[in-house]
Amino acid sequence: MVSSSGTEPRRITIHDVARSAGVSRQTVSRALNDKDEIDGLTKQRVLDAARELGYRPSRFARGLVRQDTTTIGLVIPDLLNPFFTEVAAAALEAARARGWHVVVYDTGDRAAEEAGTLQVICSQVDAVVGYFNSPENELEHFTRGMPVVLIGREHHTARFSSIRVDGEAGFHAAVAHLVGRGHVRIGMLDHDGRAEPSVRRAWFAAAAAAHGLGTDAVIGSAQSAEGGAAALRTLLGRHPDVTAVLTFNDIIAMGALREARRSGRDVPGDFAVIGFDGLQLGTLVEPALSSVALDTRRLGSLAIDQAARLLSGSEPLDAEELVVRAELLLRDSA
């Protein structure tokens, strides 16, 4: 074991053995599993490096014979939000197809809960997949050498990987659609629980500016339908000329849609609402919600696939293959 910043020991990984022996991760895997594809001298060099470093194969490595021992930690900020439920369901399905176990952690999108999850996760799982707000150095410290796949944010640590979400083209398509419908004052309901504006706000601002529209009609919203309704009331109080809104997610949009109709506005006749996520739940509201839609099944399955690659020592997918792009899904609210 090696020390992580002089505190808790970090688990030695297949990457450490490969680096010490001067071979690839695939070669380490073949040597440790007594495969015939490599020569005896290389195999012995790998075994010596593993012994000197104190490498213990993860439960995944032992599970090459019994794969039911592989366990993935799936970290979700809010299972009450149907978007994360859809992503989790896709990840569970992908893991189940491999015969893996999944432990789901719901942090409630709270820093204290996330820290608590990080403190216990290392002893329970072989790899971590999911959504985190913690700085990467904290993630690296608590996960102690195991593979980590981050969803929806960039990674900078070598043993981490990322599934990126790109909604820029979707926002541009949404604004272009609204402008084509005659809207010249468009607002946005952003996430209100973050220290900095969301990247979705930047996508909105770029799309609005491309059409010569103002970008000041933006306020934060709590992550709920009630929050969306309250945020729209506030937005319209400050900017009564707004006739269309884009939102951080579909749950906020559903609340805004309900509030717009409650206030006597005809949707989409004189007011339009476009969410972000593309939830199936959006078909159940009246009128059905338009959205900048993500493929949640691909998000969940891609994250599990990337975790499998990291665990097995296979070459990970390249960055471009790890992007899920959102597209405008027009229903009836815009």
ZAKOL-166307 format. One record per residue (C-alpha): residue number from 1; residue in one letter; x, y, z. Coordinates in steps of 0.5 Angstrom, whole numbers, padded with zeros to 4 digits, always signed. Example, Ala and Ser with C-alpha at 12.3 -4.5 7.8 and 13.67 -1.06 7.14 Angstrom:
residues 2
(1, a, (+0025, -0009, +0016));
(2, s, (+0027, -0002, +0014));
END
This chain:
residues 334
(1, m, (+0000, +0000, +0000));
(2, v, (+0002, +0007, -0001));
(3, s, (+0000, +0013, +0003));
(4, s, (-0005, +0018, +0000));
(5, s, (-0002, +0025, +0002));
(6, g, (+0001, +0022, +0009));
(7, t, (-0006, +0020, +0011));
(8, e, (-0010, +0014, +0009));
(9, p, (-0007, +0008, +0005));
(10, r, (-0009, +0008, -0002));
(11, r, (-0010, +0002, -0006));
(12, i, (-0005, -0001, -0011));
(13, t, (-0008, -0001, -0017));
(14, i, (-0007, -0005, -0024));
(15, h, (-0005, +0002, -0027));
(16, d, (+0001, +0002, -0021));
(17, v, (+0003, -0005, -0023));
(18, a, (+0003, -0003, -0030));
(19, r, (+0007, +0003, -0029));
(20, s, (+0013, -0001, -0025));
(21, a, (+0013, -0007, -0029));
(22, g, (+0014, -0002, -0036));
(23, v, (+0008, -0006, -0039));
(24, s, (+0001, -0004, -0041));
(25, r, (-0005, -0006, -0037));
(26, q, (-0007, -0011, -0041));
(27, t, (-0001, -0015, -0040));
(28, v, (-0001, -0014, -0033));
(29, s, (-0008, -0017, -0033));
(30, r, (-0006, -0023, -0038));
(31, a, (+0000, -0024, -0033));
(32, l, (-0004, -0024, -0027));
(33, n, (-0009, -0029, -0030));
(34, d, (-0004, -0034, -0032));
(35, k, (-0005, -0033, -0040));
(36, d, (-0001, -0036, -0045));
(37, e, (-0001, -0029, -0050));
(38, i, (+0006, -0027, -0046));
(39, d, (+0013, -0029, -0045));
(40, g, (+0015, -0032, -0039));
(41, l, (+0020, -0027, -0037));
(42, t, (+0015, -0021, -0038));
(43, k, (+0010, -0025, -0034));
(44, q, (+0015, -0026, -0028));
(45, r, (+0017, -0018, -0029));
(46, v, (+0010, -0017, -0028));
(47, l, (+0009, -0022, -0022));
(48, d, (+0015, -0019, -0018));
(49, a, (+0012, -0012, -0019));
(50, a, (+0006, -0014, -0016));
(51, r, (+0009, -0017, -0010));
(52, e, (+0014, -0011, -0009));
(53, l, (+0008, -0006, -0009));
(54, g, (+0003, -0011, -0005));
(55, y, (-0002, -0011, -0010));
(56, r, (-0008, -0015, -0009));
(57, p, (-0013, -0016, -0014));
(58, s, (-0020, -0012, -0014));
(59, r, (-0026, -0016, -0013));
(60, f, (-0027, -0015, -0020));
(61, a, (-0020, -0019, -0022));
(62, r, (-0022, -0025, -0017));
(63, g, (-0029, -0024, -0021));
(64, l, (-0026, -0026, -0027));
(65, v, (-0029, -0033, -0025));
(66, r, (-0034, -0031, -0021));
(67, q, (-0037, -0024, -0024));
(68, d, (-0042, -0024, -0019));
(69, t, (-0037, -0021, -0014));
(70, t, (-0037, -0015, -0018));
(71, t, (-0040, -0009, -0014));
(72, i, (-0041, -0002, -0017));
(73, g, (-0043, +0004, -0013));
(74, l, (-0048, +0009, -0017));
(75, v, (-0048, +0016, -0014));
(76, i, (-0054, +0020, -0015));
(77, p, (-0056, +0027, -0013));
(78, d, (-0064, +0026, -0012));
(79, l, (-0068, +0020, -0014));
(80, l, (-0074, +0024, -0013));
(81, n, (-0072, +0027, -0019));
(82, p, (-0074, +0022, -0025));
(83, f, (-0068, +0024, -0029));
(84, f, (-0064, +0021, -0024));
(85, t, (-0068, +0015, -0024));
(86, e, (-0068, +0014, -0031));
(87, v, (-0061, +0014, -0031));
(88, a, (-0060, +0010, -0025));
(89, a, (-0065, +0005, -0028));
(90, a, (-0061, +0004, -0035));
(91, a, (-0054, +0003, -0031));
(92, l, (-0058, -0002, -0027));
(93, e, (-0060, -0006, -0033));
(94, a, (-0053, -0005, -0036));
(95, a, (-0050, -0008, -0030));
(96, r, (-0055, -0013, -0029));
(97, a, (-0053, -0016, -0036));
(98, r, (-0046, -0017, -0034));
(99, g, (-0048, -0020, -0027));
(100, w, (-0046, -0015, -0023));
(101, h, (-0048, -0012, -0017));
(102, v, (-0050, -0004, -0016));
(103, v, (-0050, -0001, -0009));
(104, v, (-0054, +0006, -0010));
(105, y, (-0053, +0012, -0006));
(106, d, (-0057, +0018, -0006));
(107, t, (-0054, +0024, -0003));
(108, g, (-0060, +0029, -0003));
(109, d, (-0055, +0034, -0007));
(110, r, (-0053, +0036, +0000));
(111, a, (-0045, +0037, +0001));
(112, a, (-0045, +0033, +0008));
(113, e, (-0049, +0027, +0005));
(114, e, (-0044, +0027, -0001));
(115, a, (-0038, +0027, +0004));
(116, g, (-0041, +0021, +0008));
(117, t, (-0042, +0017, +0002));
(118, l, (-0035, +0018, +0000));
(119, q, (-0032, +0016, +0007));
(120, v, (-0036, +0009, +0006));
(121, i, (-0036, +0008, -0001));
(122, c, (-0029, +0005, -0002));
(123, s, (-0030, -0001, +0003));
(124, q, (-0036, -0003, -0001));
(125, v, (-0035, -0003, -0008));
(126, d, (-0030, -0004, -0014));
(127, a, (-0032, +0002, -0018));
(128, v, (-0035, +0009, -0017));
(129, v, (-0040, +0012, -0022));
(130, g, (-0045, +0018, -0022));
(131, y, (-0045, +0025, -0020));
(132, f, (-0041, +0029, -0015));
(133, n, (-0040, +0036, -0013));
(134, s, (-0034, +0035, -0009));
(135, p, (-0027, +0037, -0011));
(136, e, (-0023, +0032, -0015));
(137, n, (-0018, +0032, -0010));
(138, e, (-0023, +0030, -0005));
(139, l, (-0026, +0024, -0010));
(140, e, (-0019, +0022, -0011));
(141, h, (-0017, +0021, -0003));
(142, f, (-0023, +0018, -0001));
(143, t, (-0024, +0013, -0007));
(144, r, (-0017, +0011, -0006));
(145, g, (-0014, +0008, -0013));
(146, m, (-0021, +0005, -0015));
(147, p, (-0024, +0007, -0022));
(148, v, (-0029, +0013, -0022));
(149, v, (-0033, +0015, -0028));
(150, l, (-0036, +0022, -0027));
(151, i, (-0043, +0024, -0030));
(152, g, (-0044, +0031, -0033));
(153, r, (-0037, +0034, -0031));
(154, e, (-0030, +0034, -0034));
(155, h, (-0025, +0030, -0030));
(156, h, (-0017, +0031, -0029));
(157, t, (-0015, +0025, -0025));
(158, a, (-0011, +0020, -0030));
(159, r, (-0015, +0014, -0027));
(160, f, (-0022, +0018, -0027));
(161, s, (-0026, +0018, -0033));
(162, s, (-0032, +0022, -0035));
(163, i, (-0039, +0022, -0039));
(164, r, (-0040, +0029, -0041));
(165, v, (-0047, +0032, -0043));
(166, d, (-0047, +0037, -0049));
(167, g, (-0053, +0041, -0049));
(168, e, (-0050, +0047, -0053));
(169, a, (-0053, +0045, -0060));
(170, g, (-0060, +0043, -0057));
(171, f, (-0060, +0050, -0053));
(172, h, (-0059, +0054, -0060));
(173, a, (-0064, +0049, -0063));
(174, a, (-0069, +0051, -0058));
(175, v, (-0068, +0059, -0058));
(176, a, (-0068, +0059, -0066));
(177, h, (-0075, +0055, -0065));
(178, l, (-0078, +0060, -0061));
(179, v, (-0075, +0066, -0065));
(180, g, (-0078, +0063, -0071));
(181, r, (-0085, +0063, -0067));
(182, g, (-0084, +0070, -0066));
(183, h, (-0081, +0071, -0059));
(184, v, (-0076, +0076, -0058));
(185, r, (-0076, +0076, -0050));
(186, i, (-0074, +0069, -0047));
(187, g, (-0072, +0068, -0040));
(188, m, (-0069, +0062, -0037));
(189, l, (-0070, +0059, -0030));
(190, d, (-0063, +0056, -0028));
(191, h, (-0061, +0052, -0022));
(192, d, (-0060, +0056, -0015));
(193, g, (-0056, +0051, -0011));
(194, r, (-0049, +0052, -0014));
(195, a, (-0044, +0058, -0013));
(196, e, (-0043, +0059, -0020));
(197, p, (-0048, +0059, -0026));
(198, s, (-0049, +0053, -0029));
(199, v, (-0046, +0051, -0036));
(200, r, (-0053, +0051, -0038));
(201, r, (-0054, +0058, -0037));
(202, a, (-0048, +0059, -0041));
(203, w, (-0051, +0055, -0047));
(204, f, (-0057, +0059, -0046));
(205, a, (-0054, +0066, -0046));
(206, a, (-0050, +0064, -0053));
(207, a, (-0056, +0062, -0056));
(208, a, (-0060, +0068, -0054));
(209, a, (-0054, +0073, -0056));
(210, a, (-0053, +0069, -0063));
(211, h, (-0060, +0072, -0065));
(212, g, (-0059, +0079, -0062));
(213, l, (-0063, +0077, -0056));
(214, g, (-0062, +0080, -0049));
(215, t, (-0059, +0075, -0044));
(216, d, (-0061, +0078, -0037));
(217, a, (-0068, +0075, -0036));
(218, v, (-0065, +0069, -0032));
(219, i, (-0066, +0067, -0024));
(220, g, (-0065, +0061, -0020));
(221, s, (-0070, +0056, -0018));
(222, a, (-0071, +0050, -0013));
(223, q, (-0070, +0043, -0016));
(224, s, (-0078, +0042, -0016));
(225, a, (-0084, +0043, -0019));
(226, e, (-0086, +0048, -0014));
(227, g, (-0079, +0052, -0015));
(228, g, (-0081, +0052, -0022));
(229, a, (-0087, +0056, -0021));
(230, a, (-0084, +0060, -0016));
(231, a, (-0079, +0062, -0020));
(232, l, (-0083, +0064, -0026));
(233, r, (-0087, +0068, -0022));
(234, t, (-0081, +0072, -0019));
(235, l, (-0078, +0072, -0027));
(236, l, (-0085, +0075, -0029));
(237, g, (-0085, +0080, -0024));
(238, r, (-0078, +0083, -0026));
(239, h, (-0079, +0082, -0033));
(240, p, (-0086, +0082, -0035));
(241, d, (-0085, +0082, -0043));
(242, v, (-0082, +0075, -0043));
(243, t, (-0086, +0071, -0047));
(244, a, (-0082, +0064, -0047));
(245, v, (-0077, +0061, -0042));
(246, l, (-0072, +0055, -0042));
(247, t, (-0071, +0051, -0036));
(248, f, (-0065, +0048, -0032));
(249, n, (-0069, +0041, -0032));
(250, d, (-0076, +0038, -0034));
(251, i, (-0078, +0038, -0027));
(252, i, (-0077, +0046, -0026));
(253, a, (-0081, +0047, -0033));
(254, m, (-0087, +0043, -0031));
(255, g, (-0088, +0048, -0025));
(256, a, (-0087, +0054, -0029));
(257, l, (-0092, +0051, -0034));
(258, r, (-0097, +0050, -0029));
(259, e, (-0096, +0057, -0026));
(260, a, (-0096, +0060, -0033));
(261, r, (-0103, +0057, -0034));
(262, r, (-0105, +0059, -0027));
(263, s, (-0104, +0066, -0029));
(264, g, (-0108, +0066, -0035));
(265, r, (-0103, +0065, -0040));
(266, d, (-0105, +0061, -0046));
(267, v, (-0099, +0056, -0047));
(268, p, (-0096, +0055, -0053));
(269, g, (-0101, +0061, -0056));
(270, d, (-0098, +0067, -0052));
(271, f, (-0093, +0064, -0047));
(272, a, (-0088, +0058, -0049));
(273, v, (-0084, +0053, -0044));
(274, i, (-0078, +0049, -0046));
(275, g, (-0075, +0044, -0041));
(276, f, (-0068, +0040, -0041));
(277, d, (-0068, +0033, -0040));
(278, g, (-0073, +0030, -0044));
(279, l, (-0077, +0026, -0039));
(280, q, (-0083, +0021, -0041));
(281, l, (-0086, +0024, -0035));
(282, g, (-0087, +0031, -0040));
(283, t, (-0092, +0027, -0044));
(284, l, (-0097, +0027, -0038));
(285, v, (-0097, +0034, -0037));
(286, e, (-0102, +0039, -0041));
(287, p, (-0100, +0041, -0046));
(288, a, (-0094, +0036, -0047));
(289, l, (-0087, +0039, -0045));
(290, s, (-0082, +0041, -0050));
(291, s, (-0075, +0039, -0048));
(292, v, (-0068, +0039, -0050));
(293, a, (-0068, +0032, -0049));
(294, l, (-0062, +0027, -0047));
(295, d, (-0062, +0020, -0048));
(296, t, (-0062, +0017, -0041));
(297, r, (-0061, +0010, -0043));
(298, r, (-0055, +0012, -0046));
(299, l, (-0052, +0016, -0040));
(300, g, (-0053, +0010, -0035));
(301, s, (-0051, +0004, -0040));
(302, l, (-0045, +0008, -0042));
(303, a, (-0042, +0010, -0035));
(304, i, (-0043, +0002, -0034));
(305, d, (-0039, +0000, -0040));
(306, q, (-0033, +0005, -0038));
(307, a, (-0033, +0003, -0031));
(308, a, (-0032, -0004, -0034));
(309, r, (-0026, -0002, -0039));
(310, l, (-0023, +0001, -0033));
(311, l, (-0024, -0005, -0028));
(312, s, (-0021, -0010, -0034));
(313, g, (-0015, -0006, -0036));
(314, s, (-0018, -0005, -0043));
(315, e, (-0017, +0002, -0047));
(316, p, (-0022, +0007, -0045));
(317, l, (-0027, +0010, -0050));
(318, d, (-0024, +0016, -0053));
(319, a, (-0027, +0023, -0050));
(320, e, (-0031, +0024, -0057));
(321, e, (-0035, +0017, -0055));
(322, l, (-0036, +0019, -0048));
(323, v, (-0041, +0025, -0050));
(324, v, (-0048, +0025, -0050));
(325, r, (-0051, +0030, -0054));
(326, a, (-0058, +0033, -0052));
(327, e, (-0063, +0035, -0058));
(328, l, (-0069, +0039, -0058));
(329, l, (-0075, +0035, -0057));
(330, l, (-0082, +0039, -0059));
(331, r, (-0088, +0037, -0056));
(332, d, (-0094, +0042, -0055));
(333, s, (-0091, +0047, -0050));
(334, a, (-0087, +0051, -0055));
END
